[in-house]
Amino acid sequence: MFKNKSYIGISFIILVFGIYAVPKIVDRFQNGEVVKGDRLDKVSNATTNTGRLEKIGPAPKFELVNQDNLKITNETYKGKVVVLEFFFATCPTICPKMNQSMLQLEQTFFGNPNFGIVSITIDPEHDTAAVLKEHRELLGVKSSNWNFLTGEKKAIFDLANKGFNLYAGENKNVKGGFEHSGLFALIDKNGNIRCRKDDFGNPILYYDGLDKKGVRDIQQDIAILLKE
C-alpha cells in the first residue's frame, strides 16, 4: 500500500514538472536560447579563428627566369599574396600531388589579381624555360600570376636550403635523382613569410602540400592575408 502511494506521489511530481518546465524548454528552442550559455559561449570563443598569423620574417630575395624567358623577382609579386614551392618537372614521386594541390589553390583564387604562385625547379639543367612552358601547359595552368622559374643551379639550391630552409638536394639513389620538401611557403603582400600556429602554440613555418589538411589550412590563411 505504501509502495503504491510512493509511485502515485512520484508520478504527480513528474506531471507537475512537465506542465511547468516543458513549455519553457520549447520556448527556449524557438527563441534560439538553448545554444546560449556560459559554457557553450566559452567553447565557441576558444575555437574561433581570429585570423592572426605569425610573421616569420622577409622572404629571401631571388632573380630567376620564367617559362617565357622573362626575369621574375620578388618585386614582381609586390602587393600580392604568394604561395611558393620547389619542384622539378620530371619528378615521379611527390610533385604530381603537389601540382594538384597548387591547381586547387589556383582554382580557388582564380581571377584575384592579388594572388600568385611561384614554382621553382631544382633541376634547371633539364627544366629550361621551354620545358617549364610545356609542363605548365600540360598541367592546364590558367593564371598569369603562376610562374615556373629556372636559373643557375647553385643559386636555386642556396635559395631553397639557406634562404627558405626548404630542403632540396641531388640523390642518384632515389627516383628522379633529386630530393626536396613537399612544403609550401606562404608570403604576404609585403614580402614576409607568414604562417599559423600548431596546437601547442608554435609557428608551423610552412604548409604541407601533400596533405589535405595542409592545403585546407593554407587556403584559409591565403584568404586572411588577401583581406589585410
N, C-alpha and C positions, 0 to 999 in steps of 0.2 A: 504493500500500500504506500509506504513512504517512498519506495523507488518510483512508483508511478507519479506521485506528486512532484518528485525531483525532475522527472522528464518533462512534466507539464510546465514547471517553473522555467526550465532552460528554454523550452520552446517559446514561451511567452517573451523571454528576454530577447531571443533571436528575432522574433517577429517585430518587437518594438524597435530594435536596432535597424532592421531592414526598412521599416517605414520612415525612420528618421534619416538614415545615412545614405541609402541608395539614391534618392533624388539629388542629394548634394554631389555625389560622385558623378552622376550623369551630367549635372550642370558643369562640373569641372572639365569633363571631356569635351562638352560642347563649346566651352569657352577657351579651351586650349590650356587650361591652368595646370593640367596634370604633368606637363613637361617642364613646369617651372618649379623651382625649389632650390635651396642652397646647394645640396649635394650634386644635383644634375648640372646646375649652373657652373660649379667648380670644375666638373669633368669637361664640360663644353669649352670653358675658357682655357683649360690646360692643353687641349688638343687643337686649338685654333692656330693656323699658320699665320704668324704676324708679318711674314714677308721680309723679315730681316735676314740678309745673307752676309756671311763673313767676307771681308775684303782681305785677300791674301797678300796682294802687292801687285806692282805693274807687271804685265806680261812681257816676256823677253822680246826685244826688237828683232825683226827679220826683214830681209830683202831677197825675194825669190821671183821666179818666173812662172806664170800660169800656163794653162793649156792653149792659150792664144799667143804665147810668147810675149806677154805683157808683164812689165815689172809690177809686183804686188808687195806692199809693205804694210806695216801696222797702220800707217796713215790712211791707207786705202779703206780701212774699216773704222776710221774715226767716227764716232757718233752712232755706231752700230753695236748690237749685242751679237757676240760671235761664239760659235762652238768650233773648237779646233781639235784635230786628230792627227796621228801619224799612221801611215799605212803603206802598202805598195800594191801595184796593180795585179801582179801575178800571185798574190798571197792565197794559198789554198786552205788556210785554217780559219783564223778569226775575222779576217777582213770582210768576207761576204756578209757575216752577221752585223759587223759594224756599219757596212754600207746600208743595210736595211734599216738600221736604227737611225742613221743620218737621213735617209729618204723619208722616214716617218716624221722627223723634225722639220724637214723641208716642206712636207705636205701640210703640217700643222700651221706653219707660219708663212706659207707661200703668199706672196704679194705684199708682205710687210717690208718696206724699204729699209727699216731699221734692224733687220735681222740678216745675218750672214753665216756661212760655213767655210772653214778652211781645212783642206785635206792635203797634208804634206807627205810626199813619198820619201821612204827611207832607202829606195833603190833607184837613185837618179840616173845611174848608168844605163838602166833599161827604160825607166819611165821618163822619156823625153816629153817635151810639150805635145808632140804629135800623138804619142802613146796615151798620154793623160786625156787628151781631147777625145780619142776613140773610147777610152774607158768611161769617160763622163757620158758620152752619148749612149754607150751600152747600158749604163745604169738608168738612163732616162731622166737625167737631171734637167730641171726646167729653170731653176732660179739663176739669175745673172749674178747673184751675190754668193754663189758657191764656187770657189776657185780651187783647182787642183794644182799644187805647186811643186816645182822641182828646182834643182840648183846644184851647188857643189856639195859633194858627199860629207866632207868634214864639217862644213858649216851647218848642215842639216842635223848631223849626229850630235854636234855640240848644242844646237838649239833644243833637241829632244832631251838629251841626258843632263846637260849642265844648265840649260835655260829653264825648261819646263819641269825637269826631273821626271820625265816620262820615258821609261826605258826603251831603247832601240839599239839593236846590235846585229852583227852578222854571225851566223852559225851554220856551217855547211852540213851539220849533222841533223838539222831539222828540215821539214818540208818547206820548200820555198827559199831556204838559205838565209832567212832573216827572222829575228825575234823582235817583238815590240809589244808595248802595252795596249790593252783594249780600252783604255780610259779616254774620256773626253774632257777637255778643258773648257770652262765657261768664262768668257771675258765680257765685261760690261762696256757701256758706251764710252767710258773714259779710259779704256785700255787696262783695267785692273782685273786680275783673276778673282773670281767670286765663287762661293760655294755655300752650301747649307751645313748644319752640324749633324752629327750622328746622335744616337740615343743617349750617349754619355756626355754630350755637350762639346765634343771635339770636332773641329772642321774636317770634312771629308776630303778636301782639296780638289779631287776630281770625281767624275761620274762614270760608272761602269756602263760602257756602250754595248756590252754583251748581255746585259741583264734587263728584264722588263721593268723592274723597279727603278733601276738606274736611269733608264730612258724616261720613265714617267716623272721621276724627280727633276731631271734637268729640264724637261718640258715645262713643268710648273715654275721652275726658277727662271727660265727664259721669259716667261710671261710676266713675272715680277719685275725683272730688270727692264723690260720694254716699257714699263709704266713709270720708271724712275726718270 
